[in-house]
């Protein structure tokens, strides 16, 4: 797979490194296909956030890419003027203001230090590659550049939770979802991710789709990470405040009780009975405290427990399914694949630690 990362001054080095780490390197000994990965930029050595300089190839070296990655900006509002980008690209059917057309016609530098012409050239590259069939992935606040091209109009998208409101304000045709780790519009060949570590999750999900789930699992293991997290997981849960500070809340006590006995036949009703509340109140409490409904949270914990047993023991899948509360291998496999992206056997093959066979 040919992967290119487009760089502009002021972009975040973490996002660049996330893409290089997931897609780059030679891991053929672990069953991961070798990718052609490089950075491209309008300038030969763009200066990223914090003064980091990276040698990059010319933009034309991105031609024929299977995937183009757009890292985030430290200051997305100062780096990307959506009116100027659309005035140059003609994207999204937007008619820019006269001032925007004037700005687009003359060179200049945004407040973040990004040369306006560089932004225009990067936007033109995104549009040109996408029209030729390339998949486009924005990481973190890279969504501001992708949205400015008009490609996200009418699509679901996300960015770092701190900037979701601004992204929605500037791009009203985009359906901004602040609650997810990443989005994928398969028909449009577009990916967007939330901030920081969510960019790694998105890259792993892309790798799983393009190169196979086993390849993504092997890369995650080499990065000492859990396997691919589902994109619908909440990216930020605010801390609980008020009268529960300094002691466990009733919800925390309930979840601790469930974790001590995952194999029990928990239902929404039995959870509510244990918490001395109604199922409806329990549902609201779980959403507020975990970002998930009770049963979805329970499944996620059972999957996590199954992952640990697959990594650290030689127990059979049926035994593990019974221990963590799935009841049987068929049910466990269904939920495991939906959450992790690979069947339990493939996960064990990629992640089982040395010596695990002796621990039962």
N, C-alpha and C positions, 0 to 999 in steps of 0.2 A: 504494500500500500504506500502510495506517495503522499506524504504529509508535509504541509508547509505551515509555518507559524508566521503571520504577518506582524511586524513590529513597528511601533511608532515611539518617539520620545515620550517619556512619562508613563509608559506602560509598566505593569507590575512584574518584576522578575520572577515572583513565585509562580504566576500562571504560565510563564514561558517554561520554567523548569518542570512544572507538572506535566505539560505536554511532552517535553523531551524525555522525561523519565518513563512515562507510560508507553509512548510510541517508539522511543529510541532504544538504542542498545541492542546487543546481539544475544538473544535468549533462545536461539534455535535448539540448544541442548535440552531445553525444557518444553519443547513443542510449540514455541511462539514464532510465527513467521517474522522474517526480517523486513522491517519497513525502511523506506527512504525518507528520512526526516531532516529538515533544515529550516532555518529562519530566513525570511525575506523582508526587505524593507526598502522604502524610497531612498534612504541614505545608507552608506556602507557600514556605519558603526553607530546606530542609534543609542542614545543615552536613556536608560530605563530609570525607574524610580530609585532614588538613593544613589545616583551617579554611576550605576553599573553600565558599562558599555559592552555591546555584543557585536561581533562581526556578523554581517548578514549578507545574503546573496541578493542580487537585483530582483525586482518584482517579477520580471518575466520568467524567472526560474520557477515560479509557482504554476506555470502553464502545465496542464495535464494532471494536476493534483487530484487525488481521490478525496482528500480532506484538507480544508483550510481552517486553521484555528486562529481566533482573534482573542488575545489576552485582554485583561481588564486594564483600565486606566486608574492611576492614583487619584486623578481629578477629572472624572468623566464630563462634568458640566463645563469645565474650562477647556477640555481637549476637543470636544465634538460639538460643532454647531449644526444642528439638524437641518436648518434652513439652507445653509451653505452647501452641505453635502447633497441635499435633494435638488438644489438649484443646478448643481453640476451634473448629477446623475439623472435627473428627471424622474426619480423614483416615486412610487406610491401615488402618482397622479396629483401630487401637491403642486399648487401654483405658489412659488415663493414670493415674498414681498420684494418691492423695488430695492429696499436696503440690502436684502439678502443677495439679490442678483448683483448689486454693486460690490458687496463683499466678496462674492465668488469670483468676480472678474479681476480682483487685484490681490497680489500676494500679501501675506501677513502672518502674524504669530499669535496664537491663542494665549490666554493667560497662563496656561499650564506649560508653556514653552514649546508646544507642538506647532510646527510650521503648517499653516492652513493648506498649502499645496500638497504636503505629505498626506494629510487626512483625505483630501480629494482623490489622490492617486490610490490610496489604500481602499477607499470606498469603491472606486471604479474597478479595482482588482476583484473585490468581493462580488460585485455584480457580474463581471465578465466570467469569472470562474463558475459562479452559480448557474449562469445561463448555459454553460457547457457541460453541466452535470456534476460538478463538484459538491460535496457535502460541506456545509459551513457550520462551525461550532464557535459560539462566543463563550468565553469564560468570565465569570464575575461581571464587571462593568464594561466588558467588551460588547455587551448587549447594546450599549448606547450607539456604537458605530454601526452594528448590524441593523438596529432599528432605524437609524437615520437613512439607510439605503432604501427603505420601504419594504424590504423582504419579509419583515415580521408583521406587516399589516394584516390583521385578521387572524393572527396565529397566537398560540399560547407562548409565553416567554417568562423568564425570571432573571434576576440579577441579585447582587448582594442585598440583603434585606434593608440595609440603611438607605439604599438608593431606589427601591421599588417605587415609592411614591413619585419621585422625580422622573423616573422612566415613564410612568403612566401619564404624568402631567405633560411631558413633551411629546409623547406618542400615543395619542388617544385611540388610534386604531389597533394598537397592540393590546392583547389580553394579558396583562402582567399578573402573575401569580406569586405573591411573596412567601407562600407557604411551602414550596417544593424545593428539592435539591437541584433538579434539572428538568428540562422539558425536551421532548423530541417530537418533531413533526415529520413523520416518515415521508409523507407525500411531498412535502416541500424540501426535504433533505436539510433540515435546520435543527440545530441543537442550541440550547442556552443553559447556562448553569448559574447557581447562586455563588456566593463568595468563597474564597480561600479553598478549604478542603473539598467543597462540593465540586470544584473544577476537576479534581482528581477522580471523583465519582463519575462525573460525566465522561471523562476520557476513558475510564475503564469500561463504561457502558458502551461507548462507541467501539472500543476494541472488541468487546464481546460480540457486538453485532457484525462487525466487519471480518473478524478473524476467528470467532468462535468463543464460547463461554469458557472452555478449558484454558485458552490462551489468556483471557482476562484474569482468570483465577490464578494462573501461574505468575503473571505480572504483579498482581496484588500481593501474593505471598513474597515475592522478591523485594517488594517495597515495605514488608512487614505491616501490611494492612489487612483488615477484614475484606472479604469478597465484596463484589459490587453491591452497593446499597441501592434500593429502589428509588427512583426519582421523586416519587410522591411523598417521601418522608419529610417531616417538617424540618426546615433549616434553622429555626430559632424558636426556643420556648422560653418566654420570660420567666425569671425566678419568682417563686412564690414569696409574697410579703404579707406582713400583718401578724395576726395572732398565732400563726404556726411557726414563726421564726424561733429558732433555738430548740425545737422539738419536732419529732416526726408528725406530719399531718396524718389525718385519718386515711387519706388516699395512699400515702407512703406506707403506712402500716398494712393496709390491704395488699398492696403490691408485694411487700416483703413476705406476707403469708402465702401468697400465690407462688412466689419464687421458691419458697421452702418446700412446696408440694406441687410441682408442675404436673405430675402424673395424675393428679385428681381430676375428675370430670367437671371442670369449671364451666359454668355458663354465666350469662349476664345476670340471671336471677340468683344463682348461688353466690356470685360476687356481691351483689346488692344485699343479700341476706347477711353475708359476713360483715359488711360495712354498716348494717342497720339502716339502710336507706332504700330508695326505690330504684329500679333499673334506669328510669329517666334521669334522676339526679346523678346516679353513678356515671351515666354516659356523659353528662355535662362536665362532671368532675374530671374524668379521664381526658376529655378533650382539652380542658384548661391546663391540666398538669403534665400531660404527655404529648399532646398534639394528635392523639389517636383515640378511636373508640375502644372500649374495653376488650372486645374479642380480637380486634386487630393487634392491640398491644400484647395480648396473651399469645397470639400466634408468633409475633416477633420474638418474644422471649423464649418460646419453645424452639424456634428455629435457631436462636443464638445458643441455646443449650445443646442442641443437636450438633451444631458446628463444633463446639468444644469437644464433645464426645467423639466425633469423627476425627478430629485432629489428634486427640490424646489417648484413645483407646482402640482396641481391636474388636470391640463389640459389633455385632452384625446390625444392619440397618433396622431389622425388625425389633431387635432388643432396644436399640436407641429410641425408636419410635414409641415403644411402650414406656420407657423411662421418662421421656419428656412430655408425655401426654397426648401424642398424636393417635395412639391406639393401634396403628398398623403402618406398614411401610408405604402403602398406596397413598394414604392421607398425608404422611410426612413428605413423600416425594412431591406431591402437588404443591404444598405450601412452601417447601424448600426451593423448588424451581422458581416459583412466583416471587420469592423474596431475594434469593441469592443469584439466580440466573443459571445455575447448573444443578444437575441431579446430585444426590448425596454421594454416590459412588465416585463421580468425577471430582467432586469437592475433596473427598478423602484422598484421591490420587494426587491432587495438587498440593494439599495442605497438611497431610499427616506428618507429624513430627517423628524424628528418629527415635526409636525405642518405644513407640506407642503400642506396638503389638504385645508388649509384655504387661501393659496396664489394662486390667479389666475391672 
